[in-house]
Amino acid sequence: MDMQTTFLDRLFESGLLIDTGVDGLYGRSGQFEDVIAAFERLIDKFGGADGAEAMRFPPGMNRAFFEKSGYMKSFPQLAGTVHSFCGGELDHMSLLQCMEVGDDWTKDQQATDIVLTPAACYPLYPTVARRGKLPMGGGLFDLQSYCFRHEPSRDPARQQLFRMREYICMGTEQHVTDFRQCWMDRGVEMMKAVGLDVTIDIANDPFFGRAGKMLANNQRDQNLKFELLIPITSVAEPTACMSFNYHQDAFGAKWELYLEDDSVAHTACVGFGLERIALALFHHHGLEVRHWPSKVRQALWG
């Protein structure tokens, strides 16, 4: 924990991250944003020729779609909902009185139709489903969004609001698993280009509760999730900066995603944790970008 806090303090002192008073909720400097923008251009360089359809959703999604996704069954501890004041004048007076004496003024807030987006791909599936059947060649989509996960931490690589860039592939089992393997190879090549040593390892999502342990074991047993790991605040426990996920036909069946031959579409995705990748670069190459190795700066800025 000391190593995490020390790195976070250095990021604050340098101005790269801006303290808001809430763990895991930070502002970013222009330099920090420039590194993320440069890395996204590198992503485009590797994946741009694939012809993915780009979509950009806001960091909130339709609550009905969120409920249908099943996220609350697996990750209730991470979810964030948007609540608002929906009362009248007397309710407003009561709210202000609560605030004045330091009582809980949020207790009468009501849930809106918006939920904070937990992963960039979640709004995509119902969007594609509404279009009708996918061609036999499948579909490929490029997304980027701020995402929310409620896990306050002093580890700068575990933020509550962060950006995720994703490519999502829909098609046959062979098609989407080939896509995933391609990006596992590309991921290693990309990180090598920016001077980062990585490992790829089998992984599982943080499923909730006792039933979640069985889901996590099944996910590992079936090789459904791999992560690209880079040491940031710990060598013993490196940070997942990319993930490579094969969902089988789970999302296809849930959202009724069909191919032209009426078979249920399989899906896979590759996700880039943009803040984590930027933090890995700052941790390994220093907090002053102008002092980074020339090969790294060449890879990012040309």
Buried (B, 14 or more C-beta within 10 A) or exposed (E): EEEBEEBBBBBBEBBBBEEEEEBBBBEBBEBBEBBBEBBBEBBBEBBEEEEBEEBEBEBBBBBEBBEEBEBBEBBEBBBBBBEEEEEEEEEEEBBEEBEEEEEEBEEBBEEEEBBBBBBBBBBBBBEBBEEEBBEEEBBBBBBBBBBBBBBEBBBBBBBBBBBBBBBBBBBBBEBBBBBBBBBBEBBBEBBEBBBBEBEBEEBBBEBBEEEBEEBBEEBEEEEBBBBBBBBBBEEEEBBBBBBBBBBBBBBBBBBEBBBEEEBBBBBBBBBBBBBBBBBBBBBBBEBEBEEBEEEBBEBBBE
